[in-house]
Amino acid sequence: MAGEILDAEEVERLLNMMNGDKSPPTQPQFKFEAHQEECTAKRFGMSAMKTLQLMHDRLAHRFAAKISKMLQSVVDVKLATVDQMHYSEFVFGCDNPSCFNLVRLESSRATGSMILDINPVIIYPMIDRMLGGGSEPSMAARRALTNIEWKLAQRIIDEFLYELHVAWQNVVDMECTVAQQESNPQMICVMESDLLVVVLCFDVFLAERRGSVSLCIPVDLLKQLLH
């Protein structure tokens, strides 16, 4: 109709026709949907998540027994959650300062890095018990670990990594060693912020204290290990 005003989409279509291009304009949302499908394909399946839960439930019981003996005090450890998220979500959810460890994993199937984070709410009472104290509840320290405290914490970390080795030995033989330790979680930048990871969070109970130990493993690395 004469005098009718064309909208932007109609103008673009007419210009395309004049240039001999009859294909419809590109729709940005298609790229977004493709990206979403790609992210979904990279995620870990439910059956694999259940397998991880069973394996690390056993780890929790064995680790609790080892730490109880080391600290001469009853320690209870339970696998609380197994979640998938982006690495940035995991890092920003950690306390600062914390007992944050970059762990190097080597096996016949794959090599890679993962993160072991021990919450300060529980690592300080453990260290206190190792030094002969801890009989009375005290406020958890909110500071970075000293060099001596890092060495004491290393004993707890070594026990956890050994039990991790035992938990996986029927699947793949792997060795885990600490490559870097930081009090500030954001100081370790070995993974992309949007990298998909699986985070296994363990609740640790010592006397009246409750804290967490979190193991963060890239999804791609897990897929290779469980191949």
N, C-alpha and C positions, 0 to 999 in steps of 0.2 A: 504494500500500500504506500502511495506517495506520502512523503513527510514522515514515514516511520523511522525511528532511530534504532540503529543496530547496536546490539551489545558487543562487548569485547570479544566473546567467543565466536559470534557470527562474522565479525570483521576478520578475525584470524582465519576462519574457514574460507572466506572469499579470497583472501590473499594467497592461501595455499593453492586454491583452484586455479588462480591466475598464473601461478608459477608452475602449474602442471603437477602438483603434489596433491593427490586426493586422499592421502592417508590422514586419519584423525590426529589431532594434536596429542603429544605425549602426556600421559597422566602420571604425575609424580607419585600418587598413592600406590601404583603398581610396584614401583621400586621399594617402597616401604613394606608392602606385603611380602615381597620376595625376601627382604632382609629379615622379616619376622619368621618366615619359614626356614631360613638358613639358621637362625638362632635356635629354633625349636629342634632342628635336626642335630645340632651340636650338643644338646642337652643329654643328660644321662637318663637311661630308661628306669622304670620303676623296679623291675626285677633286679637290675644291677645295684640299685640303691638298697634293696632289701639284703642283698648279699653283703654289701659293705656294713650294714647294720649288724648282721649276725657276726661277722668277723671281728668287729670292733667292740661288740658287747663282751666277747671273751677277753679282748685286750684290757678292757676296763677292770674286770675281776682280777686278772693276773697282776696288773699294775697296782691295784689297791693293796694286794697282799705284799708285794715287794716294798711299797712305800711305808706300809704299816710296820714292817720289820725294820726298815731303815730308821724311821723316826721314833720307834718304840712307842707308838700311839696308834689307836684305831683310825684308819683312813678309809672312807667309803668313796668309790668312784663309780659313776653311772654314765652311760652314753645317753645324753639328753636329747640331742637333735642331729639330724643329718639333712642338710639343706644345700640347694644349689643357688648360687648368686654370682654377681660380678665381683672381681677381686677388689675393686674400689669400695664396694659395700662392706666387705669383710674388714678391710683396713680401717675404715672410718668407724667401725663398730668396736674396735679394740681400744683399750685404755691407753693413755699416754701420761706418764711412762708405764711401760710394761716389760715383761720378759719375752721379747720377740726374737725368734730364731729362724734364720734361713737354713733349711736342711737340704743337702744334696743327696739325691737318690740315684743309685746305680744298680742296674739289673741286666740280665741277658736280653730282656725284651725292650727296655727303654731306660733312658736317663733323663733326669729333670730336677726341678726344684719344687719344694713345698715349704709351707710355713707352719711352725709350731709356736703358739702363743700361750703363755701361762699368765693368768690374771694376777696382778699384784696383791689382790685381796687374799689369795691363797699361797702365793710363793713366799711372801714374807713370814707368815706363821710356820711354814715348813722349814725355812732357813733358821728361824728362831728355835725350833725343836732340835735341829741338828747341832745347834750351839749350846744345847742344854737348857734352854728356857722354854717358854710357851705354856707353862702350867696355868697361867692366869690369862684370860682374854685381854687383848690390848688393841688399840686402834691400828688399822693397817697403814703402813707407811705409804706416802704419796711422793716418792722421789725415785730417781734412777738407782739401779743396783750398783753397789761398789764393786771393785775388782774381786775382793774376797767373796762377796755375796754371789757374784757370777760363777765363781769356781764351785761354790756349794750348790748353786742351782744346776750346774752342769751334771752333777751326780743324779739329780732327779730327771733331767732331760735324757741322760744316757739310759736310764732304766726304761723310760717311755719308748725310746727308739729301739731298744732291744726287744721289748714286747711287741712293737710294731713289726719287727722282723719275724718274730714267732707267729704272729697272727697271719702273716702273708706267706709263710714258707710252703704251705700246701698249694699255693697258686703260682708263686714265682719267688725265687731266691733273690733277695735284694739287700743291699747295704745302705744305711743312712748315716750321714755324718753332718755335723753342724759346720756350715761354711761361714756364717756371719751372725753376729748377735748385736742387737740394738735395743735401747730403751724406748726410742721413738719409732713406732711402726712405720711411719712415712719415710724413714731414712733408708729403708730397703726397697729399691725400685727395680726388681728383676722381672716383674710381670706387668703386662699391659692392664690398664685400669678396667677395660671392658672384657677382660679374659674371664671365661666361665670357669668357676671352681666349685668343688664340693667341700663344704665345711662340716667337719664332725666335731661337735661340741660336747665335752665331758664335764659333768658336774662333780666337783671334788669337795668332800666334807671332812673337816678336821676339827674335832672338838666343836666349838660354836661357830667356826668359820665355814663359809661356803664360797667357793670361787669356781673358775672354769679353766679348762685346758682345751684349746681349739687347734685342730689340725686342718689346714687348708691345702687341698690338692687340686691342681688343674684337671679339668674334665678330660682333655686330650691325653694327659699322662695316664689317668686311670683307665681309659679305653685301651691304651697300649698294654698296660700291666694285666688287664683282665682279658686280653685277646685269647 
